[in-house]
């Protein structure tokens, strides 16, 4: 029933959040060890409080910083020529397509690919709601991400056979 899925999605969200946070930690350590460069020179200065008050800051400054930095090179020129809304939509589409491509390479069903793509595409309307209602705060970001996490986590859990 519903309590089962709520617990499943919450636990899945915690597991995947932990995985990505671990990867965000390992990458800078590996760069430092093998490339002899500082973490800040690659990923920028990290301020965890900076990414916890709005979805825009969460996705734009806090989450998955290596990919985030790469996507900024696409965001800036797109924003210059099309405006902020189209640039944000482009970034979420590219990110969603990247995740969808990975599932496609693993020959996962179309429903899984579309579900993961949907997770990224729903973030823009959530950001628009945030902006129009002036929503801010750690609890808002937590609820907004975890309200949408089932459409990302369920395909991952199914892929893992859980």
C-alpha positions in Angstrom: 0.0 0.0 0.0 0.9 3.7 0.2 2.9 3.5 3.4 5.2 0.9 1.8 5.8 3.1 -1.2 6.4 6.2 0.9 9.0 4.3 3.0 10.5 2.8 -0.2 10.8 6.2 -1.9 12.1 7.9 1.2 14.8 5.2 1.8 15.6 5.2 -1.9 16.0 9.0 -1.9 18.3 8.8 1.2 20.4 6.0 -0.5 20.8 7.9 -3.8 21.5 11.2 -2.0 24.2 9.5 0.1 25.6 7.9 -3.1 25.9 11.3 -4.9 27.3 13.0 -1.8 29.9 10.3 -1.6 30.8 10.8 -5.3 31.0 14.6 -4.7 33.5 13.8 -2.0 35.5 11.1 -3.8 36.1 13.1 -7.0 37.9 16.1 -5.4 40.0 13.7 -3.3 41.1 11.8 -6.4 41.8 15.0 -8.3 43.9 16.2 -5.4 45.8 12.9 -5.1 46.5 12.1 -8.8 46.5 15.5 -10.4 48.2 17.5 -7.6 45.7 20.3 -7.8 43.6 21.9 -5.1 39.9 21.0 -4.7 38.8 24.7 -4.8 40.7 25.2 -8.1 38.5 22.5 -9.7 35.2 22.7 -8.0 35.1 26.2 -6.5 34.7 27.1 -2.9 32.0 25.0 -1.3 29.5 26.6 1.1 26.9 24.0 2.1 24.6 26.7 3.5 24.5 28.4 0.1 22.7 25.5 -1.5 20.0 24.9 1.0 17.6 27.9 0.9 16.2 27.8 -2.6 15.9 25.2 -5.4 17.8 27.5 -7.7 20.7 27.5 -5.3 20.4 23.8 -4.5 20.6 22.8 -8.2 22.9 25.7 -9.3 25.5 25.7 -6.5 25.2 22.7 -4.2 24.2 19.5 -6.1 26.7 17.5 -8.1 29.3 20.3 -8.4 31.5 18.7 -11.2 28.6 18.4 -13.6 27.1 21.7 -12.4 30.3 23.5 -13.4 30.2 21.9 -16.8 26.5 22.8 -17.3 27.3 26.4 -16.5 29.3 26.7 -19.7 26.0 25.9 -21.5 23.8 28.0 -19.3 25.6 31.4 -19.7 25.4 31.6 -23.5 21.9 30.2 -23.6 20.7 32.8 -21.1 22.4 35.6 -23.0 20.5 34.7 -26.2 17.2 33.2 -25.0 16.7 34.5 -21.4 16.7 32.8 -18.0 13.7 30.6 -18.4 14.8 28.9 -21.7 18.3 28.6 -20.3 17.1 26.8 -17.1 14.8 24.6 -19.2 17.7 23.7 -21.5 20.0 22.8 -18.5 17.3 20.5 -17.0 16.6 18.9 -20.3 20.3 18.3 -21.0 20.8 16.8 -17.5 17.7 14.7 -17.9 18.8 13.4 -21.3 22.2 12.5 -19.8 20.6 10.4 -17.2 18.2 8.9 -19.8 21.1 8.1 -22.0 22.7 6.1 -19.3 19.6 4.1 -18.8 19.2 3.6 -22.5 22.8 2.3 -22.7 21.8 -0.2 -20.0 18.8 -1.2 -22.1 16.3 -0.1 -19.5 12.6 0.1 -20.5 11.3 3.3 -22.0 9.1 4.0 -18.9 12.2 4.2 -16.8 13.9 6.6 -19.1 10.9 8.8 -19.4 10.4 8.8 -15.6 14.0 9.9 -15.0 13.7 12.6 -17.7 10.4 13.8 -16.1 12.2 14.2 -12.7 14.5 16.8 -14.2 11.8 18.5 -16.3 9.5 18.9 -13.2 12.3 20.9 -11.4 11.7 24.0 -13.5 8.0 24.3 -12.6 9.0 23.7 -9.0 11.5 26.6 -9.3 8.8 28.8 -10.9 6.4 28.1 -8.0 9.3 28.9 -5.6 10.0 32.2 -7.4 6.3 33.3 -7.7 5.4 32.4 -4.1 8.7 33.6 -2.6 9.4 30.2 -1.0 12.7 29.8 0.8 14.3 27.7 3.4 15.9 24.3 4.0 12.5 22.7 4.7 11.1 24.0 1.4 14.0 22.6 -0.6 13.8 19.3 1.3 10.1 19.0 0.6 10.3 20.1 -3.0 13.1 17.6 -3.8 11.5 14.7 -1.8 8.1 15.4 -3.3 9.5 14.8 -6.8 12.1 12.1 -5.8 9.8 9.1 -6.5 9.9 9.7 -10.2 13.7 9.4 -10.1 14.1 6.8 -7.4 11.5 4.2 -8.5 13.3 3.4 -11.8 16.6 3.2 -10.0 15.2 0.9 -7.4 13.6 -1.3 -10.1 16.9 -1.3 -12.1 18.7 -2.5 -8.9 16.0 -5.2 -8.5 14.9 -3.8 -5.2 
